[in-house]
Amino acid sequence: MRTSRIPAGLAPLALGAMLMASGSIVECAFGFGQARAACTLQARGGAITRVVQIELDNVHLRRDDPNVPSDLEQMPHLRDFLASNGTIGSNHHTTPLAQTATDTLTVLTGLHGDRMGVPIGDGSGTFRSDGSVGFASAFGYWTASGGDGKPLMLADTGKTVPAPWVPFTRAGCDVGAYATMGLTLQDIADVATVLGASEARAAAGDPAKARTELVGVAIHCARGSTLCSNAHARPDLLPDEPGGYSGFSALFGHRHVQPPISPNSAVTDIQGDVIADDAGHPGFPGASETTAAQSLGYAAAMLEAGVPVVYVAIGDAHKPAAIAARRRSFGPGERDYVARLAAFDAAFKAFIDRLAAGGITAGNTLFIVVPSGNDRFVGGPPSPPECDGVALPCSYEATGAINAFIDRLLFTQRRNVTAFDLRAGNAPAFYIHDNPLAADPLTRTLAQDASKLTALNPVTGKTDRLAAMLADRAQMQLMHMVTASPARTPHLIMFGDPDYNNRTAASRADCATPPACVAIDPDVAWVGGDMAQIAGTSWFAIAGPGVAHLGQTADIPSHHADLRPTMLALLGLADSYVHDGVVLVDLLEANALPLGPAGGRETYAALARAYKTLNDPLGQLGRNSLALATQAIKGSDTSYQRYLRAIGAVTATRDALAGEMKAVLDGAAFARRPVNPAAARPLIDRAGALLNEVEELAGGSVAPADRPWKAASDAH
């Protein structure tokens, strides 16, 4: 390093901030000053120099119990930082099944599931050539293969979706990632394909240590980055990237990331403890086990080493720190849950203070925070009834989702022995063996029989209907859940009663034979996929330069897919494809708007709102058509054939109209083409006409936005 006088002992971050403030020139072999100079973000006014995106696992803004402060309420330092420096949007939609993998990829790409390959959830089935079904995890590195041999992140082009770090690295910005799926290696299988045979052989000798040292951490480097100018770097291979992607390198795993970013000491969490797994191996402890202190500590280390763009994810706060010590996750207001959220909040305070001490603030850095998943607590009532979790801790004698063995119930109640596999959950996906067509009698009978299943609720003593809403392949197509690989598409998704976890049994014995077909599982306290949780009850936050200080607001309807285009529009960057989401212009200050929307902000916003009612998977069109699909699946074969013709025409019309609207919105956001009101109005009117048409088709079965599963269930 060559510079003017530098006091000894300054941390790299504080050193870089001091030198930039003083106007000194720094030439470093590594470090904050050099990396900052290489990164050329194009934000209007040049105010944004860094990006920090944080993914939270099932952290809720709304209260799970009316007396207990919500997850975010119990993290006041994080909440106040976001609300005072930007906007917290509370009218936010997740992906159709609110699963972590699909939510994460939608946020990372701005694409719905049909265009990024993972629409069903954290794991999905694939039809094999012999008619059987195989299941595989949806968590993999960006270039991983799916169970069908095609790219896991499968674009509608049949190739791998363009990687989210590419616009940054092409702009000269290194991109760090910690615990973020897709951006880091996810398992030992990724090691062989990305790092090569020699590291794979070494990993096979001690897989536990290899996971800690090679999985979960990565830095994708810009060309010529000094962080990747060493023996730890490997080629960053993206063979399907539009325009090619040669000459770029990356660091994969703590083993290769730690030496360049922290050569003289271990990477510690935000409280100063070495980040390690349960066995004490320094490195990545595991995605679900990662605490806020660990993720934020690694993020700070990357930022201090000069990485200007950092993605991190934080593990589930519902789960105990030592999973082996207690199997059940915490309920709202339980003492350990409150303590865990307090620890998360303390970590965020330390993170914010540490960054500010080095000059990284909401005045020069864009912060994006969004939860993945949106699980619902199943249990209660709490004891004592007046507990609030803070002054008076809660406890729960009865917790746990109700397990329902769908295959045994089908045999017992309907004498249906159709061979199928199930992706279990509150909204199970049915894969019928030999993959019959939608109108095949086998498919129709199974769907109708599933719609009629009931269960005696072991808590209330009442008889519940298990199926609330039903989506066949035609409805999945409309909801962007059918990918470029037909082998990945299930036959039926059953959106279930929110208290139930639907699954299959080891044998299909009659329910008169033990064990019970319906029983409480005390180890499952949170359930995902509930329609009432999915429809507009999640949240996001953006803070930093160019973001309006709106505090917490429900006035901006949003979806996970909107965050990517909004971020890139703020930064002056662009992807190589058209997003499914839109730029949320209502939360941007006038001087930060892209030039296209700036020329007609209200027109852009009106067109975007109309577009979202059509194209969001559970926008107004999606909800109404789901009610229509439920009605048709339960009806006669003749009415079902009429439905297939109608929904096919609706989907084709929607796709064409949404394509026109999307082209106008994308052109305004990324090609500086203002939205012409005279051109926008006919598009908005056509969207309204299509919505009216589907609502009329659905008739009285249309469900309100706040409780769609309940209304549809009552209607039938």
Sequence and secondary structure as in RCSB ss.txt:
>XXXX:A:sequence
MRTSRIPAGLAPLALGAMLMASGSIVECAFGFGQARAACTLQARGGAITRVVQIELDNVHLRRDDPNVPSDLEQM
PHLRDFLASNGTIGSNHHTTPLAQTATDTLTVLTGLHGDRMGVPIGDGSGTFRSDGSVGFASAFGYWTASGGDGK
PLMLADTGKTVPAPWVPFTRAGCDVGAYATMGLTLQDIADVATVLGASEARAAAGDPAKARTELVGVAIHCARGS
TLCSNAHARPDLLPDEPGGYSGFSALFGHRHVQPPISPNSAVTDIQGDVIADDAGHPGFPGASETTAAQSLGYAA
AMLEAGVPVVYVAIGDAHKPAAIAARRRSFGPGERDYVARLAAFDAAFKAFIDRLAAGGITAGNTLFIVVPSGND
RFVGGPPSPPECDGVALPCSYEATGAINAFIDRLLFTQRRNVTAFDLRAGNAPAFYIHDNPLAADPLTRTLAQDA
SKLTALNPVTGKTDRLAAMLADRAQMQLMHMVTASPARTPHLIMFGDPDYNNRTAASRADCATPPACVAIDPDVA
WVGGDMAQIAGTSWFAIAGPGVAHLGQTADIPSHHADLRPTMLALLGLADSYVHDGVVLVDLLEANALPLGPAGG
RETYAALARAYKTLNDPLGQLGRNSLALATQAIKGSDTSYQRYLRAIGAVTATRDALAGEMKAVLDGAAFARRPV
NPAAARPLIDRAGALLNEVEELAGGSVAPADRPWKAASDAH
>XXXX:A:secstr
 B S   TT  HHHHHHHHHHHT   B SSSHHHHHHH     GGG   EEEEEEEES  SS SSTTS  TTTT 
HHHHHHHHHHEEEEEEEE  TT  HHHHHHHHHHS  HHHHS  S SEEEEE TTS EEEEES  BTT B TTSS
BSSB TTSSB   TTHHHHHTT  EEEES BBTB  SHHHHHHHH HHHHHHHHHSHHHHHHHHSSEEEE  TT 
GGGSSTT EE   TT TT   S EEEESHHHHHHHH TTS  B TTS B B TT  BS   TTT  HHHHHHHHH
HHHHTT  EEEEEE  TTS SSGGG  S   TTBHHHHHHHHHHHHHHHHHHHHHHHTT STTTEEEEEEEE   
EE B   BSTT  SSSS BB SSB EEEEEHHHHHHHHH     EEEE BSS EEEETT   TTSHHHHHHHHHH
HT EEE TTT  EEESEEEEEEHHHHHHTT   S GGG  SEEEEE TTEEEE  SS   TTSSS SEEEETT  
EE   HHHHTT EEEEEESTTB   EEESSS EEGGGHHHHHHHHHT   SS  SS   GGGB GGGS HHHHTS
HHHHHHHHHHHHHHHSTTSHHHHHHHHHHHHHHHS HHHHHHHHHHHHHHHHHHHHHHHHHHHHHHHHHHS    
 HHHHHHHHHHHHHHHHHHHHHHGGG   SSSHHHHHHHH 
